[in-house]
């Protein structure tokens, strides 16, 4: 897990509660894999589009006024899913911000405030795509990072990072 200060750490707990509550509202207790982001977007009245960006560093954009998420057509499917979940995170978590457009970029050249906001959206995306209890129970069944990542529709790196955040060490033989 990224080292963070205590105040920010409590915010991540809040993000997890918000994300898990949203999943519960939409899917109830029956979560199917991979998590259906289209169902979440529909519930929130958001539109998901695939498009091209002039700047190849941009993976996705959320436009508040149109309630549209646009994801790069050139991104691998697992990255598209994470980007959609990340942008949904901005919609859910950052509605009070006076910001019309959020974008997800490969570039890390941003202010500390925006870095925290981006980390919150990343945490939200990880929780939505890999809910705590379901991830832990599936790990206990598979004990295989590749299989687990495939079931959840995420990259192996994202799954390994989520498992680490859940206190699960992935042995080398399971990678």
Residue, then its C-alpha position, 0 to 999 in steps of 0.5 A: x500500500x502507498x504510504x499515506x498520512x492518517x487523515x488520508x487513510x481514514x478517507x480511504x476507509x470512507x471510500x471503501x464504505x461508499x463503494x461497497x454500499x453502491x455495489x450493495x444498492x445495485x447488485x444486492x448480495x449477489x455479485x457476479x464476476x466480472x462486476x458489470x460496470x455498465x449496470x453501475x453506470x446505468x444506475x448512476x445515469x452515466x454514459x460510457x463511450x469509447x473514443x480516441x484522444x489526441x494525447x496518447x497519455x490520456x486513458x479516459x475522461x469524465x465530463x460532469x455536465x454531460x455525465x459521460x465517461x469516454x475511454x481510450x479505444x487503444x487501451x487494453x480491455x482491463x485498463x478500459x474497465x479500470x478507467x471506467x471504474x476510476x471515472x465513476x469514482x470521480x462522479x461518486x466521490x468528487x461531486x462537490x468539487x468545482x471541476x467540470x472535467x476529470x481525466x485519467x492519464x499515464x502522466x504523474x505530473x499533478x499537484x498533491x491535492x489532485x494526487x489525493x483525488x486521483x488516489x481516491x478514484x483509483x481506490x474506488x475503482x479497485x474496490x468496485x472491481x475487486x470487492x473485499x469479501x468476494x476477492x478474499x473468498x475467490x483468492x482462497x478458492x483459486x490461489x492463482x493470481x492469473x486466474x483471479x485477475x481473469x475472473x475479475x476482469x482486471x490486470x494481474x498488477x491491479x489484482x496483486x495490488x488489491x490483494x496486498x491492500x487486503x493483507x494477502x501476500x501472493x507467493x511467487x508460485x501463485x503469480 
